[in-house]
Amino acid sequence: MSMKVVTLGTSGSVPTLYRNLPATALIREGCIFLFDCGEGTQTQMMRAGLSMTRIKHIFISHLHGDHLTGIPGLLMSLGQASHQNPLCIYGPKGIEDYLLSVKRYLRFRSEYELKVKEVKEGKTLEVDKYQVECTALDHGIPTLGYAFIEKERPGRFFVEKADSLGVPEGPLYSRLQKGDDIKLDDGKVVRSRDVLGPPRKGRKFVYATDTIPCEQAIRISREADVLVHDGMFEHEKEAEANQKGHSTAFQAAWVAKEAHVKKLILTHISSQYKNDRVLLKEAQEVFPNTVVARDRMEFEILLDN
């Protein structure tokens, strides 16, 4: 099951010639989950070879313009493309009013179903194989961090154990691999636990921007495979960063270390940094497996065996 992260827009507050406004795509089995949608996101998706029609859900962190002004154009482009599948947008209180205003003043109509859900804390979305949770971050206005969490998978299937119990090769293998118990032709019951190893953890992706370092960010990021976190400034600008509700690269690395994540991706980079080496150096001193995101970078999230 493929899963990858594409950092579509990595600038903070204003775009530059090299960095677009905030947007990150998580692609799982062909479906796109979009986190924030800054101005120009649909163009960035085209450049990255991603089809807008594959977007299933959009998660907005907060109602500052650099994080959601790309929504109107994207929605209208989907309408022009005769998009049919439902699209759900999640965000803090106020996101519904914003989208109603977009539809009213732009006279926007869609043939596809557009759902809007205002969320605060806890489980935002749940299906059989994954769920999305959110938590309040610390940015001065209502701001959400999101965690995409795959559910546990059945353990590794041991063919030799199945053979020894008389299970014939074929469809019964598949049922056991899914965690189902089966009954053989002779009436013997074979339990999946008899032929499977221990359950395997699913993958976890966390998006936490804009925020100062806080306990909520650590909690939602716990043991994530990938954490995309605000790293707007270098450490000597800590006072400015925190006054504006942002983190330094050093502070983001501290969050990653405390949360025991596997990889940290710094985003929301201030436009004053044409060279991001200072941010990378400061973060890696605390958390070595750090990358400073640039537009349209791709990161695979692999399954554990």
Sequence and secondary structure as in RCSB ss.txt:
>XXXX:A:sequence
MSMKVVTLGTSGSVPTLYRNLPATALIREGCIFLFDCGEGTQTQMMRAGLSMTRIKHIFISHLHGDHLTGIPGLL
MSLGQASHQNPLCIYGPKGIEDYLLSVKRYLRFRSEYELKVKEVKEGKTLEVDKYQVECTALDHGIPTLGYAFIE
KERPGRFFVEKADSLGVPEGPLYSRLQKGDDIKLDDGKVVRSRDVLGPPRKGRKFVYATDTIPCEQAIRISREAD
VLVHDGMFEHEKEAEANQKGHSTAFQAAWVAKEAHVKKLILTHISSQYKNDRVLLKEAQEVFPNTVVARDRMEFE
ILLDN
>XXXX:A:secstr
  EEEEEEE BSSS  SS  SSEEEEEETTEEEEE   TTHHHHHHHTT  GGGEEEEE   S GGGTTTHHHHH
HHHHHTT  S EEEEESTTHHHHHHHHHHHTT   SS EEEEE  SEEEEE SSEEEEEEE  SSS  EEEEEEE
  B   B HHHHHHTT  SSHHHHHHHTT  EE TTS EE GGGTB S B   EEEEE S  S HHHHHHHTT S
EEEEE  B GGGHHHHHHTT  BHHHHHHHHHHHT SEEEEE B TT S  HHHHHHHHHH SSEEE  TTEEEE
     
